[in-house]
Amino acid sequence: MFSIKRKNSILGLVCLSGFFTLHTQEVTRIDPPFWWAGMKNNVQLMLCGKNLKDCTVHSPEAGIKVENVYNADNSDYLFVDIKVHEHGDYMLEISSANGKKKVKVPYRILQRRSGSAERTGFNTSDVIYLIMPDRFVNGDTSNDIIAGSPQVFDPSGLETRHGGDLQGIINNLDYLQDLGVTTIWATPILDDKINYHQYGTTDYYKVDEHFGTNELYRDLVSRAHGKGLKVIQDVTPQHCGIDNPWVKNPPFKDWLNSLEQSGHWEYFSLETMSDPYASNIDRDFTGNTIIYPQMPDMNMCNPFVVKYMAQTSIWWIEYADLDGLRVDTYFYMGEKAKDWTALVRSEYPNMGIVGEIWGNQPPVLSFWLRMCNLNMVMDFPLHEAIITDFTKDNAHWGGKMRTIYNLLALDFVYDSAEKSQVVFIDNHDTDRLYNMLKKDSSKVKLAMTLIATVRGLPQIYYGTEWLFANDERGGAHKNRKDFVIPKEPTAAQQDVFNHIRTLLNFRKNTPVLHDGKFMHYIPSQGVYTYFRYNDTDCIMVVINASDKAQHIDWARFNERLNGFGSGVDILTGQEVEIGNQVEIAAANSMVIKLK
């Protein structure tokens, strides 16, 4: 006899948080909770319960076949490889070693949606809007306080929950669409019992109750798609939360890396993976240590870990119909990152995956792109260059804007910088752009002009369009204030909002900014000029970062202006005649659509 306790899940599917027992054997949970027909690879089930060591697993139906059964170090777990032939409802018969004890467990295989494997997801035609769900909009106050949750709801606290949720994002899809963004990247939304930012996952198959449900997340994606918006999931395959059951009761002794190694920043270096002279001990440390004790590090050298973590992402892509993944602290996986990526890529060969590789040297980023077959990385080198050029004189580097020029001149190290870089200035781990640029709104506009028109895929942080600033109380969480549109915006706030909205909507409808070629000219007098062009269209971008008005030297740009006689500055609507004297004001920019 056994009973099923049904969890809140799609279409009443069994999530198996109930008990299936026979004497001392129990199966309390199966991950993944269900799967799909039509996948390229076998699914590997993790059975959780009691006394599962040496059990055999069999399915009497022909639609699925048990290929392999693996004991874990811990008898509370059993791993089972299943080959799927067709969708349907099945029974797994789990027998003791002597065959005298048997329990039957239901498992469902769904029909995969048509064209799922061919999804392309996000690319350089998009603009990503980064949201921290808890700090965005509170759309459902009923989930602010969850019975039994240790987390404190206090919208005034820097590290407490503020009440933002998935419904809040749903309620603002029209705002995002109007702003001109095309893709939503929300920081993690999965179950985390401790952190409002959700980077310490407790359950990889469950949306955190403070945000909503699995079904609501799927509804968010569907509604976003209906408005022409894409959704990227932020994933953490390399670490879990300190309250995850694995911390006290892991399947294998080496499921997690040792907590005894935590905190030794002096031994950590991103460069060890690409360094031809690195020692093995230093290289191994980069990919196999716990930097943050509150977020234990998954041991990606254990193949069961890699498979489990890859399947969680595949499951969410398929279940919620996602458009791509952003992988947090990708480099903490070390060289095993390529194995995780290969498993996900095998099911979705064309889908976008962007890795967070926090390095300031393009050759290092290029190494990771090639080693791991990644689509994209976060362009931290350009982030640093932008802040440097807009806040310092840089006379010893050739003047203002020369740092950006010199950095982009290194794009030869990439196979395709145009397609592989997610360009940004601020995010949830940096100061707010407004603060980094010393609360100069004109410089914010310059930076956003560059982000929206330079090569790569732009990402902006929620609230940047309204000149959000750091919380004056400071600290690591100072840049995560609640999203509130000003009821009476200042002139500067409205000016920046209009500037960003104009840029993003122009970019959305201008293919040459998505995949056109890039040509730039050495900055002069603090003015940086570059072009995005193809065989028929050309956009000229002029950024004057100096404190004086400058004139455009048309003759210098004849190589790109040949064939064009005029244009229009899309930021002002001003008509521009090539060859005429055109002045660009101090701390100003022009985006000229040539004709």
VODREN-193712 format. One line per field, with one value per residue (C-alpha): residue in three letters; y, x, z; chain. Coordinates in steps of 0.25 Angstrom, whole numbers. Each point is the difference from the previous one (the first is absolute). Example, Ala and Ser with C-alpha at 12.3 -4.5 7.8 and 13.67 -1.06 7.14 Angstrom:
<nodes>
code: (ALA:SER)
py: (-18:14)
px: (49:6)
pz: (31:-2)
unit: (A:A)
</nodes>
This chain:
<nodes>
code: (MET:PHE:SER:ILE:LYS:ARG:LYS:ASN:SER:ILE:LEU:GLY:LEU:VAL:CYS:LEU:SER:GLY:PHE:PHE:THR:LEU:HIS:THR:GLN:GLU:VAL:THR:ARG:ILE:ASP:PRO:PRO:PHE:TRP:TRP:ALA:GLY:MET:LYS:ASN:ASN:VAL:GLN:LEU:MET:LEU:CYS:GLY:LYS:ASN:LEU:LYS:ASP:CYS:THR:VAL:HIS:SER:PRO:GLU:ALA:GLY:ILE:LYS:VAL:GLU:ASN:VAL:TYR:ASN:ALA:ASP:ASN:SER:ASP:TYR:LEU:PHE:VAL:ASP:ILE:LYS:VAL:HIS:GLU:HIS:GLY:ASP:TYR:MET:LEU:GLU:ILE:SER:SER:ALA:ASN:GLY:LYS:LYS:LYS:VAL:LYS:VAL:PRO:TYR:ARG:ILE:LEU:GLN:ARG:ARG:SER:GLY:SER:ALA:GLU:ARG:THR:GLY:PHE:ASN:THR:SER:ASP:VAL:ILE:TYR:LEU:ILE:MET:PRO:ASP:ARG:PHE:VAL:ASN:GLY:ASP:THR:SER:ASN:ASP:ILE:ILE:ALA:GLY:SER:PRO:GLN:VAL:PHE:ASP:PRO:SER:GLY:LEU:GLU:THR:ARG:HIS:GLY:GLY:ASP:LEU:GLN:GLY:ILE:ILE:ASN:ASN:LEU:ASP:TYR:LEU:GLN:ASP:LEU:GLY:VAL:THR:THR:ILE:TRP:ALA:THR:PRO:ILE:LEU:ASP:ASP:LYS:ILE:ASN:TYR:HIS:GLN:TYR:GLY:THR:THR:ASP:TYR:TYR:LYS:VAL:ASP:GLU:HIS:PHE:GLY:THR:ASN:GLU:LEU:TYR:ARG:ASP:LEU:VAL:SER:ARG:ALA:HIS:GLY:LYS:GLY:LEU:LYS:VAL:ILE:GLN:ASP:VAL:THR:PRO:GLN:HIS:CYS:GLY:ILE:ASP:ASN:PRO:TRP:VAL:LYS:ASN:PRO:PRO:PHE:LYS:ASP:TRP:LEU:ASN:SER:LEU:GLU:GLN:SER:GLY:HIS:TRP:GLU:TYR:PHE:SER:LEU:GLU:THR:MET:SER:ASP:PRO:TYR:ALA:SER:ASN:ILE:ASP:ARG:ASP:PHE:THR:GLY:ASN:THR:ILE:ILE:TYR:PRO:GLN:MET:PRO:ASP:MET:ASN:MET:CYS:ASN:PRO:PHE:VAL:VAL:LYS:TYR:MET:ALA:GLN:THR:SER:ILE:TRP:TRP:ILE:GLU:TYR:ALA:ASP:LEU:ASP:GLY:LEU:ARG:VAL:ASP:THR:TYR:PHE:TYR:MET:GLY:GLU:LYS:ALA:LYS:ASP:TRP:THR:ALA:LEU:VAL:ARG:SER:GLU:TYR:PRO:ASN:MET:GLY:ILE:VAL:GLY:GLU:ILE:TRP:GLY:ASN:GLN:PRO:PRO:VAL:LEU:SER:PHE:TRP:LEU:ARG:MET:CYS:ASN:LEU:ASN:MET:VAL:MET:ASP:PHE:PRO:LEU:HIS:GLU:ALA:ILE:ILE:THR:ASP:PHE:THR:LYS:ASP:ASN:ALA:HIS:TRP:GLY:GLY:LYS:MET:ARG:THR:ILE:TYR:ASN:LEU:LEU:ALA:LEU:ASP:PHE:VAL:TYR:ASP:SER:ALA:GLU:LYS:SER:GLN:VAL:VAL:PHE:ILE:ASP:ASN:HIS:ASP:THR:ASP:ARG:LEU:TYR:ASN:MET:LEU:LYS:LYS:ASP:SER:SER:LYS:VAL:LYS:LEU:ALA:MET:THR:LEU:ILE:ALA:THR:VAL:ARG:GLY:LEU:PRO:GLN:ILE:TYR:TYR:GLY:THR:GLU:TRP:LEU:PHE:ALA:ASN:ASP:GLU:ARG:GLY:GLY:ALA:HIS:LYS:ASN:ARG:LYS:ASP:PHE:VAL:ILE:PRO:LYS:GLU:PRO:THR:ALA:ALA:GLN:GLN:ASP:VAL:PHE:ASN:HIS:ILE:ARG:THR:LEU:LEU:ASN:PHE:ARG:LYS:ASN:THR:PRO:VAL:LEU:HIS:ASP:GLY:LYS:PHE:MET:HIS:TYR:ILE:PRO:SER:GLN:GLY:VAL:TYR:THR:TYR:PHE:ARG:TYR:ASN:ASP:THR:ASP:CYS:ILE:MET:VAL:VAL:ILE:ASN:ALA:SER:ASP:LYS:ALA:GLN:HIS:ILE:ASP:TRP:ALA:ARG:PHE:ASN:GLU:ARG:LEU:ASN:GLY:PHE:GLY:SER:GLY:VAL:ASP:ILE:LEU:THR:GLY:GLN:GLU:VAL:GLU:ILE:GLY:ASN:GLN:VAL:GLU:ILE:ALA:ALA:ALA:ASN:SER:MET:VAL:ILE:LYS:LEU:LYS)
py: (0:14:14:12:14:10:12:13:-3:1:-7:-8:-7:-9:7:-11:7:-10:-14:-14:-10:-15:-3:7:5:14:9:14:7:-1:10:4:0:-4:0:1:-9:4:4:-4:-5:-10:6:-3:-1:3:-9:6:-8:-11:-13:1:-6:-12:1:-4:9:-5:5:-10:9:1:15:2:-9:0:0:1:1:6:-1:13:1:3:-11:11:2:-8:5:-6:2:-1:-1:7:-6:7:9:-6:-4:-11:-7:-3:-13:2:-14:-3:-7:-14:4:-3:14:9:14:6:15:7:9:8:3:12:3:10:13:1:7:0:-5:11:12:11:9:13:6:13:5:1:10:-7:6:-5:-1:-4:-6:3:14:3:0:-6:-5:-10:4:-13:-7:11:-8:-16:-8:-7:8:5:12:14:9:14:9:10:-10:-1:-15:-4:-4:12:-8:1:-12:-6:6:13:-3:-4:13:8:-7:11:10:-9:-1:15:3:-8:-12:-14:-9:-2:-5:-3:-4:-14:-3:-14:-4:7:-1:11:10:10:0:-15:-4:-11:-10:-10:-7:1:-5:11:14:8:1:15:2:-9:-14:-8:2:15:0:-7:9:12:-6:-2:14:6:-8:5:14:-3:-1:-11:-6:-4:-9:3:-13:-5:-14:2:3:-2:6:-3:-5:-10:-14:-4:7:-9:-12:-1:-11:-2:4:9:6:13:6:0:12:-1:7:12:14:-1:11:2:-14:3:6:-1:1:-14:-7:7:2:-10:1:-3:-11:-11:3:15:-4:-10:10:9:-10:-8:10:7:14:4:-10:4:-6:-13:-4:-11:-10:0:-11:-10:-4:-2:15:5:-8:4:15:-1:-7:11:10:-8:-3:15:3:-10:2:15:2:8:8:-2:-1:10:-9:7:-1:-9:-1:-6:-13:-1:-8:-9:12:-5:-13:7:9:-12:-7:12:3:-14:2:15:2:13:6:12:-3:12:-3:10:0:12:3:13:-7:-3:-12:-7:2:-5:-12:-4:2:-9:-11:-1:3:12:9:13:5:13:11:4:6:10:3:4:8:8:4:4:8:8:2:3:9:-12:10:-11:-9:10:8:-3:-12:-6:-11:-5:1:-8:-10:-2:-1:-13:-7:-8:-10:-4:-9:10:12:5:-13:-4:12:5:14:7:11:-4:-12:-5:-2:14:14:7:6:14:-1:-6:12:10:3:7:-3:5:-11:-11:4:-1:-14:-5:6:-9:-12:0:2:-7:-14:-11:-2:11:-2:10:0:2:15:5:7:8:3:-9:2:-8:-1:11:-11:-7:-14:-12:2:15:-1:-8:10:-3:4:12:9:14:6:14:-3:11:6:-8:-13:2:4:-13:-8:6:-1:-15:-3:7:-8:-14:2:4:-11:-10:4:2:-13:6:2:-15:-6:11:2:9:10:11:11:4:10:15:11:-9:-4:-15:-3:-13:-6:-12:-4:-11:1:9:7:8:6:11:1:12:1:13:-3:13:12:9:0:-6:0:-13:-1:-7:-1:-10:-10:0:-15:-3:12:-2:-2:8:15:2:-6:2:0:-10:6:14:-2:11:-2:0:3:-6:10:11:5:-8:3:-10:5:-3:-13:-4:-10:-2:-13:4:-9:3:0)
px: (0:5:-7:3:1:-2:8:-5:5:-4:-13:0:13:6:12:2:2:-9:4:1:4:1:6:13:1:-5:0:-4:4:5:8:-3:-15:-4:7:-3:1:9:12:13:6:-5:-5:7:-10:4:-9:0:-5:5:7:2:14:1:-14:-4:-9:-9:-11:-10:-5:7:0:12:12:9:14:8:-1:11:1:4:9:-12:-11:-11:3:0:3:-7:2:-13:0:-13:-8:-13:-8:-10:-3:10:3:14:1:11:4:9:13:-6:-12:-10:-4:-6:-6:-6:2:-8:8:-5:6:-6:0:11:-5:2:13:5:14:2:-3:10:-4:7:11:6:-14:-4:1:1:-7:6:-10:1:-14:-1:4:-8:-15:-9:-12:-5:0:-5:14:7:0:1:-4:13:9:12:1:-4:-9:4:1:8:12:12:0:-14:-11:-8:-11:3:-5:-3:-14:7:8:-13:-6:11:2:-7:10:12:-5:-2:13:6:7:-3:5:-2:12:-5:10:-4:-14:2:-3:10:-3:10:3:-9:9:-2:14:0:-9:-7:-9:4:-14:-8:-3:2:-14:3:0:-12:-1:6:-13:1:14:-4:-11:9:9:-13:-5:14:0:-13:5:13:9:9:4:14:1:12:6:10:5:13:-6:-12:-5:5:-14:-1:-2:13:8:-4:-3:7:-2:15:11:6:-13:4:14:6:-4:14:5:-9:4:14:-1:15:1:-11:3:-9:13:4:-9:7:14:9:10:-11:3:-11:-3:-3:-8:-8:-3:-6:-11:-1:-1:-11:3:-13:-3:-15:-1:7:7:-4:10:0:10:-11:-7:-13:1:2:-11:-10:3:-1:-13:-6:3:-6:-12:-3:3:-10:-10:-1:4:12:8:14:9:9:10:4:15:2:15:-2:-3:14:3:-12:-9:2:-7:-12:-1:2:-12:-9:5:-3:-15:0:11:-4:-5:8:8:8:10:4:15:5:13:6:8:-6:10:-5:-15:4:6:-13:-9:9:2:-15:-7:-7:-9:4:7:-3:10:6:12:-9:-7:13:5:-13:0:15:-2:-12:6:15:8:8:11:11:-9:-3:-11:-15:-6:13:-2:-12:6:13:-9:-9:13:3:-13:9:2:-15:-5:-12:0:-13:-7:6:0:-11:3:-4:4:-6:-7:-5:15:5:-3:-11:4:-4:9:12:-1:-1:-15:3:-13:7:10:-10:-6:13:2:-13:2:12:-6:-12:8:14:2:-6:-13:-4:-4:-6:-3:-14:-2:12:-10:-5:14:-1:11:6:-6:7:1:11:4:0:-15:0:-3:-13:-11:-14:-5:-9:-3:1:-14:6:14:11:4:12:-8:-9:11:7:-12:-4:15:0:-14:3:13:-5:-13:9:10:-12:-4:14:6:13:2:-2:10:6:15:8:10:6:9:11:-6:4:-3:-8:-9:-2:-6:-4:-9:-10:-2:-3:-2:-12:-1:9:-1:10:2:8:2:6:6:7:-4:0:-9:7:-2:-1:12:-8:12:7:-12:-1:3:-14:-7:2:-14:-7:-4:-8:-6:-9:4:-10:2:-5:-6:10:3:15:6:14:11:-8:6:-7:3:-2:-1:8:-3:-10:-2:-6:-5:-2:-7:6:-7)
pz: (0:-3:0:-8:5:-11:-1:-7:-14:-15:-4:13:-3:11:6:9:13:6:5:-7:11:2:14:1:-15:-4:-12:5:-13:-14:-7:-11:4:-15:-13:-15:-12:-12:8:-5:13:10:12:14:11:14:10:14:12:9:-1:-15:-1:-10:-4:-14:-9:-11:-9:-5:-11:-13:-1:9:3:12:-5:12:15:9:15:7:12:8:0:0:-14:-13:-14:-12:-15:-8:-15:-5:-12:1:9:10:14:5:13:5:8:11:6:11:-3:3:-8:11:3:-11:-1:-12:-3:-11:-10:-11:-14:-7:-15:-4:-6:-15:-4:14:-3:-11:9:-2:11:3:-10:-4:-5:15:12:13:12:13:12:14:3:15:-3:-12:2:10:-8:10:15:4:-1:7:13:-1:12:5:-8:8:-10:5:-8:2:-12:8:2:-9:1:3:-9:-7:-6:-15:-8:-13:0:1:-13:-7:4:-7:-13:-7:6:-4:-14:-2:6:-12:7:-6:11:14:9:14:11:5:4:5:15:10:15:4:-11:-7:-12:-1:-4:11:-6:9:-10:-15:-5:8:-2:14:6:3:-15:-4:-6:-11:-8:2:-5:-13:-1:1:-12:-8:2:-3:-13:-3:0:-8:13:3:14:4:13:10:4:10:-3:8:13:9:13:14:3:-11:5:-7:10:11:-8:-14:-9:-2:10:-11:-5:6:1:14:9:6:-13:1:0:-5:-10:-1:-7:-10:-14:-12:-9:5:-10:-12:6:-7:12:11:10:1:14:-3:-13:8:11:-9:-4:13:12:8:-1:8:11:0:-14:0:-13:-8:-4:-15:-1:4:-13:8:4:-14:-5:11:-2:-15:1:9:-10:-12:9:2:-15:-4:11:-1:-15:4:-10:6:12:8:8:13:4:-12:2:14:-7:-6:-12:3:-5:-14:4:7:-13:-9:6:-1:-14:-4:2:-5:-10:-4:13:7:12:6:11:11:-1:8:-6:-6:-11:-13:-3:13:-4:-14:6:8:-13:-8:11:4:-13:6:-8:8:12:8:-5:13:-7:-7:12:7:-12:-1:15:-2:-12:6:13:-2:-9:-6:-5:1:-9:-11:6:3:-7:-4:11:-7:-14:5:6:-12:-9:7:-5:-9:11:-2:-11:0:10:-7:3:13:10:9:2:13:10:12:7:13:4:-3:4:-7:-13:5:12:-8:-9:12:-2:-13:-9:-12:1:3:-14:-7:6:-4:-14:-1:7:-10:-13:2:-4:8:8:10:14:9:15:5:4:-8:-9:12:5:12:10:11:14:8:11:-8:1:-10:-2:-3:-15:2:3:-3:-14:1:-12:5:0:-2:-7:0:-13:0:3:-11:-10:3:-1:-14:-5:4:-5:-13:-2:4:-9:-12:2:1:-14:-6:-5:-3:15:2:-9:-8:-1:9:-4:10:0:10:9:-2:10:9:-12:-4:-13:-6:-10:-1:-14:-11:-15:1:13:9:14:4:15:6:15:5:14:1:7:-12:-13:-12:-15:-8:-10:-11:-9:10:-2:-15:0:6:-5:-14:-7:11:-1:13:12:12:15:6:14:-4:-14:-6:-15:-2:-14:-2:-2:7:13:11:15:11:14:11:7:-11:-11:-13:-7:-15:-9:-13:-14)
unit: (A:A:A:A:A:A:A:A:A:A:A:A:A:A:A:A:A:A:A:A:A:A:A:A:A:A:A:A:A:A:A:A:A:A:A:A:A:A:A:A:A:A:A:A:A:A:A:A:A:A:A:A:A:A:A:A:A:A:A:A:A:A:A:A:A:A:A:A:A:A:A:A:A:A:A:A:A:A:A:A:A:A:A:A:A:A:A:A:A:A:A:A:A:A:A:A:A:A:A:A:A:A:A:A:A:A:A:A:A:A:A:A:A:A:A:A:A:A:A:A:A:A:A:A:A:A:A:A:A:A:A:A:A:A:A:A:A:A:A:A:A:A:A:A:A:A:A:A:A:A:A:A:A:A:A:A:A:A:A:A:A:A:A:A:A:A:A:A:A:A:A:A:A:A:A:A:A:A:A:A:A:A:A:A:A:A:A:A:A:A:A:A:A:A:A:A:A:A:A:A:A:A:A:A:A:A:A:A:A:A:A:A:A:A:A:A:A:A:A:A:A:A:A:A:A:A:A:A:A:A:A:A:A:A:A:A:A:A:A:A:A:A:A:A:A:A:A:A:A:A:A:A:A:A:A:A:A:A:A:A:A:A:A:A:A:A:A:A:A:A:A:A:A:A:A:A:A:A:A:A:A:A:A:A:A:A:A:A:A:A:A:A:A:A:A:A:A:A:A:A:A:A:A:A:A:A:A:A:A:A:A:A:A:A:A:A:A:A:A:A:A:A:A:A:A:A:A:A:A:A:A:A:A:A:A:A:A:A:A:A:A:A:A:A:A:A:A:A:A:A:A:A:A:A:A:A:A:A:A:A:A:A:A:A:A:A:A:A:A:A:A:A:A:A:A:A:A:A:A:A:A:A:A:A:A:A:A:A:A:A:A:A:A:A:A:A:A:A:A:A:A:A:A:A:A:A:A:A:A:A:A:A:A:A:A:A:A:A:A:A:A:A:A:A:A:A:A:A:A:A:A:A:A:A:A:A:A:A:A:A:A:A:A:A:A:A:A:A:A:A:A:A:A:A:A:A:A:A:A:A:A:A:A:A:A:A:A:A:A:A:A:A:A:A:A:A:A:A:A:A:A:A:A:A:A:A:A:A:A:A:A:A:A:A:A:A:A:A:A:A:A:A:A:A:A:A:A:A:A:A:A:A:A:A:A:A:A:A:A:A:A:A:A:A:A:A:A:A:A:A:A:A:A:A:A:A:A:A:A:A:A:A:A:A:A:A:A:A:A:A:A:A:A:A:A:A:A:A:A:A:A:A:A:A:A:A:A:A:A:A:A:A:A:A:A:A:A:A:A:A:A:A:A:A:A:A:A:A:A:A:A:A:A:A:A)
</nodes>
